[in-house]
Amino acid sequence: MAQQRMLRKNDIRADLAFISFHKTSGAYRVSYHEAAVVNGAQMRARELGYPLVEYCLYAPGMSARRMAEILRARATAGVFFGASLTKVWWRLER
């Protein structure tokens, strides 16, 4: 019985977040290195049964607080940060 439970797919719906330091979705593709890293992360997330959802931190109207609210509301299981050319100080408070 325990083996059957272990073989069953995870019933909990959760996403993995990719936080992009760009204003628009997919802008990371301009960098070959960043695109390769994100593509690898997407493949691995898919193997583990998670979708990798991109969120743009510098999108119009986005703030660190708003981003934290979105990630909590969508039951985000993990966060993957993209490359940044500047230092970013960002804190998720619970």
Backbone hydrogen bonds in HBPLUS format (Angstrom, degrees):
<---DONOR---> <-ACCEPTOR-->    atom                        ^
c    i                          cat <-CA-CA->   ^        H-A-AA   ^      H-
h    n   atom  resd res      DA  || num        DHA   H-A  angle D-A-AA Bond
n    s   type  num  typ     dist DA aas  dist angle  dist       angle   num
A0005-ARG N   A0001-MET O   3.12 MM   4  6.48 154.5  2.19 150.2 156.5     1
A0006-MET N   A0002-ALA O   3.05 MM   4  6.31 151.7  2.14 144.6 152.4     2
A0007-LEU N   A0003-GLN O   2.99 MM   4  6.20 143.7  2.12 145.2 154.6     3
A0008-ARG N   A0004-GLN O   3.19 MM   4  6.32 130.5  2.44 139.3 150.6     4
A0077-ALA N   A0015-ASP O   2.68 MM  62  5.75 156.6  1.73 161.6 170.0     5
A0016-LEU N   A0051-PRO O   2.97 MM  35  6.13 167.3  1.99 172.2 172.8     6
A0053-VAL N   A0016-LEU O   2.83 MM  37  6.21 160.5  1.87 168.8 169.6     7
A0017-ALA N   A0078-GLY O   2.85 MM  61  6.18 172.1  1.86 156.5 156.6     8
A0080-PHE N   A0017-ALA O   2.65 MM  63  5.90 155.6  1.71 158.8 167.7     9
A0018-PHE N   A0053-VAL O   2.76 MM  35  5.80 162.6  1.79 149.0 147.8    10
A0055-TYR N   A0018-PHE O   2.83 MM  37  6.06 158.3  1.88 162.3 161.1    11
A0019-ILE N   A0080-PHE O   2.77 MM  61  6.12 153.0  1.84 150.5 159.9    12
A0082-GLY N   A0019-ILE O   2.83 MM  63  5.88 165.6  1.85 164.1 159.7    13
A0020-SER N   A0055-TYR O   2.77 MM  35  5.96 169.6  1.78 161.5 165.2    14
A0057-LEU N   A0020-SER O   2.85 MM  37  6.01 162.4  1.89 169.5 173.0    15
A0027-ALA N   A0024-THR O   3.44 MM   3  5.84 161.2  2.47 127.5 127.0    16
A0029-ARG N   A0026-GLY O   3.11 MM   3  5.84 166.3  2.13 120.4 124.5    17
A0030-VAL N   A0027-ALA O   3.28 MM   3  6.06 173.8  2.29 120.9 122.7    18
A0031-SER N   A0028-TYR O   3.14 MM   3  5.93 150.6  2.24 121.1 126.3    19
A0035-ALA N   A0031-SER O   2.90 MM   4  6.00 162.3  1.93 153.2 158.8    20
A0036-ALA N   A0032-TYR O   2.95 MM   4  6.14 156.7  2.00 148.9 155.0    21
A0037-VAL N   A0033-HIS O   3.02 MM   4  6.30 158.4  2.06 152.9 158.6    22
A0038-VAL N   A0034-GLU O   2.94 MM   4  6.13 166.4  1.96 153.6 157.1    23
A0039-ASN N   A0035-ALA O   2.89 MM   4  6.01 161.3  1.92 149.1 154.7    24
A0040-GLY N   A0036-ALA O   3.02 MM   4  6.16 156.4  2.08 143.1 149.3    25
A0041-ALA N   A0037-VAL O   2.95 MM   4  6.22 152.5  2.02 145.8 153.8    26
A0042-GLN N   A0038-VAL O   2.84 MM   4  6.10 152.7  1.91 150.8 158.3    27
A0043-MET N   A0039-ASN O   3.02 MM   4  6.28 157.0  2.08 147.3 152.8    28
A0044-ARG N   A0040-GLY O   3.03 MM   4  6.25 164.3  2.05 149.2 153.4    29
A0045-ALA N   A0041-ALA O   2.89 MM   4  6.00 160.5  1.93 148.0 153.8    30
A0046-ARG N   A0042-GLN O   2.98 MM   4  6.11 158.9  2.02 145.5 151.2    31
A0047-GLU N   A0043-MET O   2.98 MM   4  6.28 152.3  2.06 145.9 153.4    32
A0048-LEU N   A0044-ARG O   3.08 MM   4  6.37 144.1  2.22 144.0 153.3    33
A0048-LEU N   A0045-ALA O   3.10 MM   3  5.12 123.1  2.44  94.3 108.8    34
A0050-TYR N   A0045-ALA O   2.83 MM   5  5.06 166.5  1.85 147.7 143.1    35
A0049-GLY N   A0046-ARG O   3.03 MM   3  4.95 153.9  2.10  99.8 108.1    36
A0059-ALA N   A0056-CYS O   3.30 MM   3  5.36 162.5  2.33 110.1 109.7    37
A0062-MET N   A0059-ALA O   3.00 MM   3  5.46 159.1  2.04 141.6 140.6    38
A0067-MET N   A0063-SER O   2.87 MM   4  6.08 162.2  1.90 154.0 159.1    39
A0068-ALA N   A0064-ALA O   2.96 MM   4  6.17 159.3  2.00 148.1 153.4    40
A0069-GLU N   A0065-ARG O   3.01 MM   4  6.30 154.5  2.07 147.6 154.5    41
A0070-ILE N   A0066-ARG O   2.98 MM   4  6.26 157.4  2.03 151.4 157.1    42
A0071-LEU N   A0067-MET O   2.96 MM   4  6.22 167.4  1.97 156.5 159.5    43
A0072-ARG N   A0068-ALA O   3.01 MM   4  6.18 158.0  2.06 148.1 153.9    44
A0073-ALA N   A0069-GLU O   2.93 MM   4  6.04 162.3  1.97 148.1 153.6    45
A0074-ARG N   A0070-ILE O   3.01 MM   4  6.14 144.7  2.14 149.0 157.5    46
A0076-THR N   A0071-LEU O   3.11 MM   5  5.32 166.7  2.12 166.0 164.2    47
A0075-ALA N   A0072-ARG O   3.21 MM   3  5.29 162.2  2.25 110.2 111.2    48
